[in-house]
Amino acid sequence: MNLPSFPLALRPDHIALWLVNLDKDIPLAKSNFFAPEIIQNIAIIPIQGPLEQFHYSIISAALQAALSDTAVKAIALLINSPGGVVNGMFDLAEEIYSARSQKPIWSILDDGAYSAAYALASSSDFITVPKAGGVGSIGTVTAHIDITQQLENSGIKLTTVSYGDRKTERYPTSPLSKEAKARMQEEVDFLGEMFVALVSRNRNVSPQKIRNTQALTYFAEEGIRLGLADQIASPREAISAMLALLQERE
């Protein structure tokens, strides 16, 4: 059973889908990343589907390759993702933010960038989103599953032996105590505030305004009104705009 023992920054409907399929051992994501494509001096780095920690490493490697390639004058993050795990998200977001000083970086949404994917998008210079695309879900979540009744019904008695009184407090083989739940909430709140601070800095929007979204998702027009995106454009239109900008700078 693939239990959510780590914090997630994932769009709510994808969290529900994942939890429903826990007993099928379906991973959060498969490796669906490809090498950057170079189009007229623009390196296009795809960020597609749910994000696990190893995806962040792949994206980082692609970003560094684009930064070191003298033929690349700008970088486009082509994003269509519901988000993913928190581990690795903040490091990559900071890497993208720092890279802006070296080359222009746009996030071109091919539908939507939510939660962890939005953290990455917000770190770029400019965000475009299609008319029916979206942004947001700025929040974090984790979960505990209690399978004690299932074990009892199956006639299974499990004994755990551990060092440390709290080592097994989040195990699915025992109910979650109030104290353990409170500690989980503290962790989620801590990461959530880090997320808020990141987006606030990246988008020059007040932290309270970001908090007030309460992790909601927004279509393109509303996202732009809230300062979460910059322009409505299809990926083709966005790439054309980037090319025109590069030509103006030559």
Protein Blocks (a to p, Z undefined) as FASTA:
>chain_A
ZZdfbccdddfklmmmmmmmmmnopafbdcfbdcdddeehiacdddedjddfklmmmmmm
mmmmmmmmmkbmbdcdddddebdcfehjlmmmmmmmmmmmmpccddddehiaehjlmmmm
mmmmbdcddfklceejiacddddddfklmmmmnopacddddehjklmmmgckbccdfklm
mmmmmmmmmmmmmmmmmmmmmnopafklmmmnnopacdfklmmmnopafbdcdfklmmmm
mmmmmmmmZZ
